[in-house]
Amino acid sequence: MNFYKKLLKPNGKIIIAIENQLGLKYFLGHEEDHLGKPFLGVQNKYSHKGVRTFGKEEKIKIINDSGFNNYSFFYPFPDYKLPKVILNNDALSCDELNCSDLIYMTESRSYSDKYKPLYDEKLSWPVLERNQILGDMANSFLVVIQNSDTENCNYDLASLYTTNRSKYFNTETNFSRRHEEIIVKKQKLYDKKAANSYIVHKVSDTKYETGQNLEVLIYKDLQNGNLESFYDHIKVWISFLKEHALKKKSDKIINSIVYGEYFDCLPSNLIIKDKNLIYIDKEWLIDKEITLSYVILRYLFEIKSFRSFKRKVGSFKKFVDKVVLDSGLIEMNNAHIIKYKTLELEIKEIIYKDSRSGPWGGSALNVIAKKIKYFLTTKVTPGS
């Protein structure tokens, strides 16, 4: 650090990306990234002269001892190598922003696949957030260091990246404070439009809605074995669809046509606020007739992929039958499932066509380059 301080220009910045010795994934049994053994880092079994990582407080001490006192911590999830979510340190103290809900959509990576986590990390992030130690147990850190004679920059509270789609549909979503509100700004990572199709991809600025994400509750119910609440929350979602999404009602309500913008009205895009549901992130519009059965089955098949589904719920057919019965949609049958699968494959072919969606996909690497440029070029806002 002392060496790099001597090289730094008066207005220059140093960006450090490093694993957190005390990251949650390492307590779950994931191997230490450099040495490939579980629990090695958290037990401090590093050799004297070999590679090692540090916890947050140790990292701060190293920075301060090098003569720097102007730095900003960021927390990339699942890690700094290929981040999907990046939280600013200010986000952790922002009461209006639900950080654990953003992290929910990530999952820690095991780069050797030799070890399996001891338990489900998704259930731990809210607990760490409530106890104000989420940043201390993030899997890795990004630290932006400035010379002491420069002011702190006003960075976004959080950023979220979608990079597993066709390049035309990949996005960056930034959360920033504007006066008394948090504004969500979604933008495309590729500035050209896809070939004409019935899928319309919309990005815009919206107000952040504070509340509880419905899918997080459904997932928690399932993992805790609280099946009564699990089914109740699914029923609440379907009731919302029946009340708001129907464009053209059918004698059999399951065959009713829904508005195109409700294609993605799934629990992951619904916020519970003051006992009401708010539909957020209206990113897609399908200019083609889609039925209520399609939207419902789209999410029920997603639930099927949840951890512990088979052990806690059992047969997928019985699960669908119960959801249908509880929601008064007794007309659903195998024909609806066949029709759903046909259309879903068609839509996925468009959205994910030519996607380099593996862990080293091109868009993911572009995100890293873009974020480094953002850190280096962001300036102080006058009056901040």
C-alpha positions as a printed Julia matrix, in Angstrom:
384×3 Matrix{Float64}:
   0.0     0.0     0.0
   2.84    2.41    0.77
   4.35    1.69   -2.65
   1.1     2.52   -4.47
   0.55    5.63   -2.37
   3.78    7.07   -3.76
   2.57    6.46   -7.32
  -0.9     7.95   -6.84
  -1.72   11.28   -8.49
  -3.3    14.02   -6.32
  -6.76   13.2    -7.69
  -6.06    9.51   -8.3
  -7.81    6.46   -6.87
  -6.81    2.93   -5.91
  -9.35    0.12   -6.32
  -8.85   -2.99   -4.2
 -10.83   -6.19   -4.77
 -10.24   -8.95   -2.23
 -11.99  -11.84   -0.53
 -13.24  -11.34    3.02
 -11.56  -13.75    5.41
 -14.81  -13.75    7.43
 -17.23  -14.02    4.51
 -20.39  -16.0     5.22
 -19.62  -18.54    2.47
 -16.47  -19.62    4.31
 -18.44  -20.39    7.48
 -20.79  -22.48    5.35
 -17.97  -24.77    4.2
 -16.94  -23.23    0.88
 -13.23  -23.63    0.28
 -10.82  -20.73    0.72
 -10.5   -19.32   -2.81
  -6.7   -19.35   -3.1
  -5.78  -22.51   -1.2
  -8.84  -24.65   -1.92
  -9.54  -25.91    1.6
 -12.68  -25.27    3.68
 -12.46  -23.32    6.98
  -8.77  -22.55    6.4
  -9.26  -18.78    6.33
 -11.77  -18.43    9.16
  -9.39  -20.48   11.38
  -6.43  -18.33   10.24
  -4.37  -21.32    9.1
  -2.4   -19.29    6.58
   1.34  -19.83    6.31
   3.59  -16.95    7.38
   4.79  -16.03    3.88
   1.91  -17.33    1.74
  -1.22  -15.72    0.37
  -3.87  -14.61    2.87
  -7.03  -12.54    3.19
  -8.34  -10.16    5.85
 -11.54   -9.23    7.61
 -12.95   -5.72    7.31
 -11.42   -4.22   10.45
  -7.98   -5.6     9.6
  -8.33   -4.21    6.1
  -9.23   -0.77    7.45
  -6.19   -0.83    9.73
  -3.89   -1.7     6.8
  -5.34    1.2     4.79
  -5.05    3.66    7.68
  -1.5     2.56    8.52
  -0.57    3.32    4.91
  -1.56    6.95    5.41
  -4.97    6.86    3.73
  -8.04    8.15    5.55
 -10.41    8.68    2.62
 -11.89    5.43    1.34
 -15.23    3.85    0.48
 -16.2     0.21    1.06
 -18.44   -1.7    -1.36
 -19.79   -5.21   -0.98
 -20.15   -7.31   -4.17
 -22.38  -10.39   -4.16
 -21.86  -13.21   -4.58
 -18.23  -12.01   -4.86
 -16.03   -9.42   -6.57
 -15.0   -11.75   -9.4
 -18.41  -11.8   -11.11
 -20.73   -9.54   -9.12
 -24.49   -9.55   -9.57
 -25.17   -7.04   -6.78
 -22.86   -4.35   -5.4
 -23.82   -2.52   -2.21
 -22.31    0.77   -1.1
 -21.45    1.02    2.6
 -24.11    3.76    2.87
 -26.75    1.26    1.72
 -26.25   -0.79    4.87
 -27.37    2.11    7.05
 -30.24    3.15    4.77
 -33.44    2.1     6.55
 -35.53    2.43    3.39
 -33.41    0.01    1.33
 -33.87   -3.71    1.91
 -30.37   -4.96    1.15
 -31.0    -8.61    2.01
 -33.79   -8.75   -0.59
 -31.29   -7.64   -3.25
 -28.76  -10.24   -2.09
 -31.48  -12.93   -2.08
 -31.16  -13.33   -5.85
 -27.47  -14.26   -5.59
 -25.82  -17.47   -4.45
 -22.24  -17.97   -3.29
 -19.99  -19.74   -5.78
 -17.79  -22.71   -5.05
 -15.06  -22.54   -7.67
 -13.99  -26.17   -7.28
 -17.43  -27.75   -6.66
 -15.78  -30.08   -4.16
 -17.67  -28.78   -1.15
 -21.37  -28.19   -0.51
 -22.62  -25.48    1.86
 -23.73  -26.61    5.3
 -27.03  -24.73    5.13
 -29.0   -22.21    3.08
 -27.31  -18.81    3.11
 -30.44  -17.03    1.84
 -31.97  -17.37    5.3
 -28.94  -15.77    6.99
 -28.64  -12.47    5.1
 -31.75  -10.89    6.69
 -30.47  -11.84   10.15
 -27.07  -10.31    9.45
 -28.76   -7.17    8.09
 -30.95   -6.76   11.18
 -27.86   -7.05   13.38
 -25.89   -4.59   11.21
 -23.1    -7.03   10.36
 -24.04   -7.79    6.75
 -21.05   -5.86    5.4
 -18.67   -7.51    7.87
 -19.7   -10.94    6.56
 -19.94  -10.15    2.84
 -17.94  -12.68    0.83
 -15.59  -10.04   -0.57
 -14.83   -6.33   -0.61
 -14.3    -3.59   -3.15
 -12.47   -0.63   -1.66
 -12.03    2.68   -3.49
  -9.22    4.75   -1.93
  -8.62    8.43   -2.62
  -5.94   10.86   -1.55
  -6.72   12.59    1.73
  -7.04   16.04    0.16
 -10.0    15.03   -2.01
 -13.63   14.85   -0.91
 -15.74   11.71   -0.85
 -17.68   10.97   -4.01
 -21.43   10.36   -4.09
 -21.69    6.79   -5.33
 -24.92    4.89   -5.95
 -26.35    3.06   -2.95
 -26.52   -0.21   -4.85
 -26.2    -1.69   -8.32
 -27.79   -4.85   -9.71
 -26.72   -6.59  -12.92
 -28.49   -9.03  -15.22
 -25.98  -10.54  -17.64
 -27.3   -14.01  -18.52
 -29.62  -12.93  -21.34
 -29.09  -12.08  -24.97
 -26.99   -8.92  -25.12
 -30.04   -6.9   -26.18
 -31.78   -7.58  -22.88
 -28.98   -7.4   -20.29
 -29.36   -4.57  -17.8
 -27.76   -2.51  -15.07
 -30.04   -1.23  -12.3
 -28.77    1.51   -9.97
 -30.34    2.61   -6.7
 -29.55    6.19   -5.68
 -30.92    8.74   -3.25
 -32.66   11.75   -4.71
 -33.83   14.15   -2.0
 -36.04   12.06    0.31
 -36.59    9.19   -2.11
 -34.59    6.29   -3.53
 -34.73    6.22   -7.31
 -34.28    3.0    -9.27
 -32.66    3.59  -12.65
 -32.6     0.64  -15.03
 -30.61    0.87  -18.26
 -29.51   -1.51  -20.97
 -25.92   -2.7   -21.17
 -26.13   -2.8   -24.96
 -27.45    0.23  -26.82
 -28.89   -1.51  -29.89
 -32.37   -2.98  -30.13
 -33.18   -6.62  -30.77
 -34.87   -7.65  -33.99
 -38.58   -6.96  -34.0
 -40.61   -9.47  -32.02
 -43.67   -9.52  -29.79
 -41.41   -9.04  -26.73
 -40.98   -5.39  -25.74
 -38.15   -4.64  -23.32
 -38.72   -1.46  -21.29
 -36.27    0.35  -19.02
 -37.0     3.49  -17.02
 -36.54    5.35  -13.74
 -38.97    4.46  -10.94
 -39.38    5.14   -7.24
 -38.07    2.44   -4.93
 -40.85    0.81   -2.92
 -39.92   -0.04    0.65
 -41.49   -3.24    1.92
 -41.19   -7.01    1.97
 -40.6    -8.96   -1.23
 -43.29  -11.62   -1.59
 -41.0   -14.27   -3.06
 -38.6   -13.95   -0.13
 -41.51  -14.77    2.19
 -42.58  -17.73    0.04
 -39.03  -19.07   -0.02
 -38.63  -18.63    3.74
 -41.96  -20.39    4.38
 -40.83  -23.35    2.29
 -37.42  -23.68    3.95
 -38.97  -23.42    7.43
 -41.61  -26.02    6.57
 -44.41  -23.53    7.21
 -46.58  -24.87    4.41
 -49.78  -23.17    5.53
 -48.18  -19.74    5.16
 -46.4   -20.93    1.99
 -49.69  -21.7     0.25
 -51.37  -18.6     1.7
 -48.72  -16.32    0.17
 -49.09  -18.02   -3.22
 -52.86  -17.53   -2.97
 -52.37  -13.81   -2.21
 -50.34  -13.49   -5.43
 -52.93  -15.26   -7.57
 -55.71  -13.12   -6.06
 -53.72  -10.04   -7.07
 -53.47  -11.34  -10.64
 -57.21  -12.05  -10.78
 -57.98   -8.55   -9.55
 -55.5    -6.51  -11.61
 -54.08   -8.48  -14.54
 -57.11   -9.66  -16.48
 -57.61   -7.9   -19.81
 -60.27  -10.17  -21.28
 -62.15  -12.47  -18.93
 -63.18  -15.95  -20.0
 -65.99  -18.14  -18.73
 -63.21  -20.27  -17.33
 -61.12  -17.68  -15.52
 -57.93  -19.7   -15.97
 -58.21  -19.04  -19.73
 -58.6   -15.29  -19.3
 -56.18  -13.08  -21.26
 -53.86  -10.95  -19.13
 -52.4    -7.55  -19.97
 -49.0    -7.86  -21.67
 -47.19   -5.97  -18.91
 -48.3    -8.6   -16.37
 -46.19  -11.28  -18.06
 -43.59  -10.84  -15.31
 -45.97  -10.17  -12.42
 -44.44  -12.88  -10.26
 -43.9   -12.76   -6.47
 -40.26  -11.72   -7.05
 -41.66   -8.47   -8.48
 -44.28   -7.85   -5.81
 -43.7    -5.83   -2.65
 -45.93   -6.05    0.41
 -46.43   -2.54    1.78
 -49.09   -1.6     4.33
 -50.84   -4.93    3.66
 -51.1    -4.12   -0.05
 -49.18   -5.54   -3.02
 -47.2    -3.25   -5.32
 -46.03   -4.5    -8.72
 -42.46   -3.33   -9.4
 -39.89   -3.7   -12.18
 -42.32   -3.76  -15.1
 -39.52   -4.56  -17.48
 -41.39   -6.65  -20.03
 -44.42   -6.25  -22.24
 -45.62   -9.2   -24.3
 -47.5    -8.11  -27.41
 -49.18  -11.46  -27.74
 -52.11  -13.09  -26.01
 -51.02  -14.83  -22.83
 -53.38  -16.45  -20.39
 -53.67  -16.42  -16.62
 -52.71  -20.1   -16.61
 -49.42  -19.26  -18.33
 -48.4   -16.65  -15.74
 -49.35  -18.92  -12.84
 -47.55  -21.97  -14.23
 -44.51  -19.85  -15.0
 -43.97  -19.26  -11.31
 -45.09  -22.67  -10.06
 -42.38  -24.28  -12.21
 -39.91  -21.8   -10.74
 -40.9   -22.82   -7.21
 -40.25  -26.41   -8.21
 -36.56  -25.52   -8.54
 -36.38  -24.11   -5.0
 -34.13  -25.84   -2.51
 -36.0   -28.46   -0.45
 -39.12  -28.35   -2.65
 -39.41  -32.09   -3.19
 -38.59  -32.9     0.44
 -40.97  -30.32    1.92
 -43.81  -30.31   -0.63
 -43.56  -33.65   -2.45
 -45.2   -34.3    -5.81
 -45.23  -31.35   -8.2
 -48.59  -32.46   -9.6
 -50.16  -32.5    -6.14
 -48.61  -29.09   -5.47
 -50.18  -27.63   -8.62
 -53.52  -29.28   -7.81
 -53.56  -27.75   -4.32
 -52.64  -24.26   -5.57
 -55.36  -24.51   -8.22
 -57.95  -25.71   -5.71
 -57.05  -23.08   -3.08
 -57.36  -20.32   -5.7
 -60.66  -21.53   -7.17
 -59.08  -22.38  -10.55
 -60.4   -25.91  -10.85
 -60.37  -25.76  -14.65
 -56.56  -26.11  -15.0
 -55.43  -29.37  -16.61
 -52.57  -30.98  -18.55
 -53.48  -29.07  -21.7
 -52.63  -25.83  -19.92
 -49.23  -27.22  -18.93
 -48.43  -28.31  -22.48
 -49.44  -24.91  -23.84
 -47.37  -23.17  -21.15
 -44.22  -25.18  -21.94
 -44.54  -24.46  -25.67
 -44.84  -20.7   -25.2
 -42.2   -20.55  -22.47
 -39.63  -22.24  -24.71
 -40.48  -19.81  -27.49
 -40.07  -16.75  -25.26
 -36.85  -18.01  -23.69
 -35.41  -18.63  -27.14
 -35.83  -14.92  -27.86
 -34.65  -13.54  -24.51
 -31.67  -15.87  -24.1
 -30.71  -16.37  -27.73
 -26.93  -16.23  -28.33
 -26.42  -15.58  -24.62
 -22.93  -16.23  -23.31
 -24.5   -16.86  -19.95
 -21.89  -19.08  -18.35
 -20.0   -17.71  -15.36
 -17.51  -16.07  -17.72
 -20.1   -14.63  -20.12
 -19.03  -11.59  -22.11
 -21.6    -9.28  -20.52
 -20.42  -10.19  -17.02
 -16.86   -9.19  -17.89
 -18.11   -5.97  -19.46
 -19.82   -5.14  -16.18
 -16.53   -5.34  -14.3
 -14.83   -3.01  -16.77
 -17.75   -0.59  -16.64
 -17.78   -0.53  -12.83
 -14.05    0.2   -12.62
 -14.55    3.13  -14.99
 -17.45    4.32  -12.82
 -15.34    4.29   -9.66
 -12.52    6.17  -11.36
 -14.65    8.86  -12.99
 -17.36    9.58  -10.4
 -16.85   13.04   -8.98
 -18.04   14.98   -5.96
 -21.53   16.42   -6.3
 -21.57   20.18   -5.52
 -23.18   20.92   -2.19
 -22.82   17.34   -0.95
